[in-house]
């Protein structure tokens, strides 16, 4: 059964280009040219991926992405951004985008990014579907990490982490006190075939750090200038 992709793009030529090339590669596509309608379609129907332009009538891409995540919709999203628009990329990732494509782009890049995001999502779903039997937990001070459930508890409360934030945290926790380079995190968490830059790593670590540093001092993520990151913890236990 082909993957279903929702394209929210109001520029007719680009929308046709996206739909045609995705269809030629075996995907089932639906195109919406208005922000509000695109949001409702994404909420009411099930898709494997959303390709989302930033500049749209009705609601812009950031508003759509924010509302999707607020309502618990975890469908992976690739945002379309303008050339040299780093601010758009950073903002989109903060709102919960999984990847981005800079316009103009080639067909090969489009298909490669779509394939990579879908492949990562499938891998994450398989991990989350594992049963609780023999469940493992890693304790770092007041922080409890459940690798098989993709769950994190801090001071008895659940901490909502995006899948990539969780994977970054897990990788750092398994190497306490060791400096992990941005390249290492990029390759391990996003995969060798990921096309994005190291800025993606920095944005996810920044978001992760803010969520973890509230109301606890037992674990900190330190930045090592020009190299990467290091997790400093008072105690780490595995069960």
C-alpha positions in Angstrom: 0.0 0.0 0.0 1.5 3.3 -1.0 2.4 6.0 1.5 -0.1 8.9 1.6 1.4 12.4 1.4 -0.5 15.6 2.0 1.0 18.6 0.0 -0.1 22.0 1.4 1.1 24.5 -1.3 -0.7 27.4 -2.9 1.7 28.0 -5.9 0.0 26.0 -8.7 3.2 25.1 -10.6 5.1 24.0 -7.6 2.1 22.0 -6.3 1.8 20.2 -9.6 5.6 19.5 -9.7 5.5 18.0 -6.2 2.4 15.9 -6.8 3.6 14.6 -10.2 7.1 13.6 -9.0 5.8 12.0 -5.8 3.2 10.1 -7.7 5.8 8.9 -10.2 7.8 7.6 -7.3 4.9 5.5 -6.1 3.4 7.8 -3.4 -0.3 8.7 -3.2 -0.7 12.5 -2.9 -3.4 15.0 -2.0 -2.9 18.7 -2.7 -4.4 21.6 -0.7 -3.8 25.2 -1.6 -5.2 27.0 1.5 -3.8 27.0 5.0 -7.0 26.5 7.0 -8.3 23.8 4.7 -4.9 22.1 4.8 -5.0 22.0 8.6 -8.4 20.5 8.7 -7.5 17.9 6.1 -4.4 17.0 8.1 -6.5 16.6 11.3 -9.4 14.7 9.8 -7.5 12.3 7.5 -4.5 10.0 8.1 -1.3 10.7 6.2 2.2 9.3 6.4 3.9 12.6 5.6 3.0 16.3 5.1 4.9 18.6 2.8 4.1 22.1 4.1 4.9 25.5 2.5 5.5 28.4 4.9 3.7 31.2 3.0 0.0 30.2 2.6 -3.3 32.0 2.6 -5.5 31.6 5.6 -3.0 30.1 8.0 0.8 30.1 7.4 2.9 27.0 7.7 4.1 27.8 11.2 0.6 28.2 12.4 -0.5 24.9 10.8 2.5 23.1 12.3 2.0 24.6 15.7 -1.7 23.6 15.8 -1.0 20.1 14.6 1.6 19.5 17.4 -0.7 21.1 20.0 -3.4 18.7 19.1 -1.1 15.7 19.4 -0.8 15.1 15.6 2.6 13.5 15.1 2.5 13.1 11.3 6.1 13.9 10.1 6.3 17.3 8.4 8.8 18.6 5.8 8.6 22.4 5.5 9.4 24.3 2.2 11.5 27.4 2.9 13.0 30.1 0.8 16.7 30.2 -0.1 19.0 31.6 2.7 16.0 31.6 5.1 17.8 30.2 8.1 15.3 31.8 10.4 12.4 29.9 8.8 14.3 26.6 9.2 15.1 27.2 12.8 11.5 28.3 13.6 10.1 25.3 11.7 12.2 22.8 13.6 11.3 24.5 16.9 7.6 24.0 16.1 8.2 20.3 15.4 9.1 20.0 11.7 11.0 16.8 10.9 13.0 18.2 8.0 13.1 21.0 5.4 13.7 21.6 1.7 15.0 24.9 0.4 13.4 26.3 -2.7 14.3 25.9 -5.5 15.1 22.2 -5.2 15.7 19.3 -7.5 13.6 16.2 -7.9 16.3 13.9 -6.5 16.7 16.0 -3.3 12.9 16.0 -2.8 12.6 12.2 -3.2 15.7 11.6 -1.0 14.3 13.7 1.9 10.9 12.2 1.7 12.3 8.7 1.7 14.7 9.5 4.6 11.9 11.0 6.8 9.5 8.1 6.1 12.3 5.5 6.8 13.2 7.2 10.1 9.5 7.4 11.1 8.9 3.7 10.4 12.0 2.9 12.6 10.7 5.0 15.5 7.2 3.5 15.2 8.7 0.0 15.4 10.6 0.9 18.5 7.5 2.4 20.2 5.4 -0.6 19.4 7.5 -3.0 21.5 5.9 -4.4 24.6 6.6 -3.6 28.2 8.0 -7.0 29.1 11.5 -6.8 30.4 11.2 -3.0 30.3 14.4 -1.1 30.9 14.9 2.2 32.7 17.9 4.5 33.0 17.9 6.8 36.0 19.8 10.1 36.1 19.1 11.8 39.4 15.4 12.6 39.3 15.2 11.8 35.6 13.9 8.4 34.5 14.3 7.3 30.8 12.4 4.4 29.4 14.2 3.5 26.1 11.6 0.9 24.9 8.7 3.3 25.4 10.3 6.6 24.3 9.2 8.1 27.7 11.0 10.4 30.1 9.8 11.2 33.6 11.2 14.1 35.7 10.3 14.6 39.3 7.4 12.2 38.7 6.0 14.1 35.8 6.1 13.1 32.1 8.4 15.3 29.9 7.1 15.5 26.3 10.0 15.0 24.0 10.0 14.8 20.2 11.4 11.5 19.0 14.7 13.0 17.9 15.1 14.9 21.2 14.6 11.5 23.0 17.2 9.8 20.8 19.7 12.7 21.4 19.1 12.4 25.2 19.5 8.6 25.2 22.8 8.8 23.2 24.2 11.4 25.6 23.0 9.5 28.7 24.8 6.4 27.6 28.0 8.4 27.4 28.1 10.5 30.6 31.0 12.9 30.7 32.0 12.1 27.2 32.1 14.9 24.6 29.9 13.9 21.7 30.5 15.8 18.4 27.7 17.2 16.3 28.7 14.9 13.5 28.3 11.9 15.8 24.8 13.0 16.8 23.9 13.7 13.2 25.0 10.3 12.0 23.6 8.3 14.9 20.3 10.0 15.4 19.4 11.3 11.9 21.4 8.7 9.9 24.3 9.0 7.4 21.8 9.7 4.6 20.4 12.8 6.3 20.9 15.9 4.1 20.3 18.6 6.6 23.1 20.6 8.4 24.4 20.6 12.0 22.1 23.5 12.9 19.4 20.8 13.2 21.4 19.2 16.0 21.8 22.5 17.8 18.1 23.3 17.7 17.1 20.0 19.1 19.7 20.1 21.8 18.6 23.6 22.8 15.0 22.5 23.0 15.9 19.4 25.0 18.1 21.4 27.4 15.3 23.8 28.2 12.9 20.9 29.0 15.3 19.1 31.2 16.7 22.0 33.2 13.4 22.9 34.7 13.2 22.1 38.5 16.2 19.8 38.6 20.0 20.1 38.7 21.0 16.4 38.6 21.6 16.4 34.8 22.9 19.1 32.5 23.8 19.2 28.9 27.0 21.3 28.4 28.0 22.9 25.1 31.7 22.3 24.1 32.5 25.2 21.9 33.4 24.2 18.3 33.0 20.5 19.1 29.6 19.3 20.4 27.9 18.4 23.7 28.5 16.6 27.0 26.0 15.3 29.5 27.0 15.9 33.1 25.1 13.9 35.7 25.4 13.2 39.4 24.2 9.6 39.1 23.3 7.2 36.4 21.6 3.8 37.1 20.3 1.1 34.8 17.6 -1.4 35.7 
